[in-house]
Amino acid sequence: MTRVAVLGAGAWGTAIAAVLSARIDVVLWARDASQAQALAATRCNDRYLPGIALPTPVKVTSDLPLALQGAALALAATPVAGLRELLPKVKLPLVWLCKGFEEGSGLLPHEIAAQTMGAQARCGALSGPSFAAEVARGLPCALTLASKDAAFARETAAMLHGGRMRIYYSTDLAGVEIAGAVKNVMAIAAGISDGLGLGLNARAALITRGLAEMARLGAALGGAAETFFGLAGAGDLILTATGELSRNRRVGLELAQGRPLAHILAHLGHVAEGVRSAKEVARLAKSKGVDMPVSEAVNAVLEERLTPANAVELLLSRDPKQER
């Protein structure tokens, strides 16, 4: 039986390990030894995925070489911030599950992989609309496996596809990653709108204009237009901007209530990648000459240069223009 090593025992890592274990030999690696011991003993990830039983076949370890031993594929289920440390230790074909730009460098995950694993590494991204809690419960979802290596994308999608998890494949790795990063920023915007009680019309407008911003930045960075209207783009944006399980949307909701960002993040319990990516999205947009007013407004709120209410007024006061 094919073995897959899932690296990272957060919500998404635990969920995909649980689902894949029905048909693949899975090892789940947790960085923290005490977490690994508790997970192995209780078969429940109380911190990140409470109420979901980890199937007995899933092996749990905090020993990274042991987790990778005999595996045909590694799935990196860490935040973007954890990739640079983890990837050089992995000599296997690898797929990352995180979405965002690296804070400080502004690099996408595939650029971090090129620096740390080498240009010849077989690697890619798995993205799309997927709340971990629903995936872990066996509810249907559809995702996109993207890699610059078409054969790797196709073969890996076939390996992971099955049950109620449908996997498509794509060679537009940059487009899929840009979509995944920008949608988190837009989910914060949607949360702010909902938190201010601006209504469903406003939320729909934000999602639509957010998709336009995503596509513009994607085109400037070499992404294919169709990617942004697919699962990794529109699909994930709609889910993250409207779903009650969205961490990034929750950040926006709480910002609208006047809570300080540091307080929100301290009580969130999970990483909200949109917070880290917003600055890099705004910086990239400026450097590429891409008009991204919603992204810029979110970044200004996160940096406390604008209140949520003032950011909305700024967006509404913009001059009329042709839709594009």
Buried (B, 14 or more C-beta within 10 A) or exposed (E): EEBBBBBBBBBBBBBBBBBBBBBBBBBBBBBEEEBBBBBBEEBBBEBBBEEBEBBEBBBBBBEBEEBBEEBBBBBBBBBBBBBBEBBEEBEBBBBBBBBBBBBEEBBBBBBBBBBBBEEEBBBBBBBBBBBBBBBBBEEEBBBBBBBBBEEBBBBBBEBBBBEBBBBBBBBBBBBBBBBBBBBBBBBBBBBBBBBBEBEEEBBBBBBEBBBBBBBBBBBBBEBBEEBBBBBBBBBBBBBBBBBEEBBBBBBBBBBBEEBEBEEBBEEBEBBBBBBBBBBBBBEBBEEEEBEBBBBBBBBBBBEEEBBBBEBBEBBEEEEEEEEE
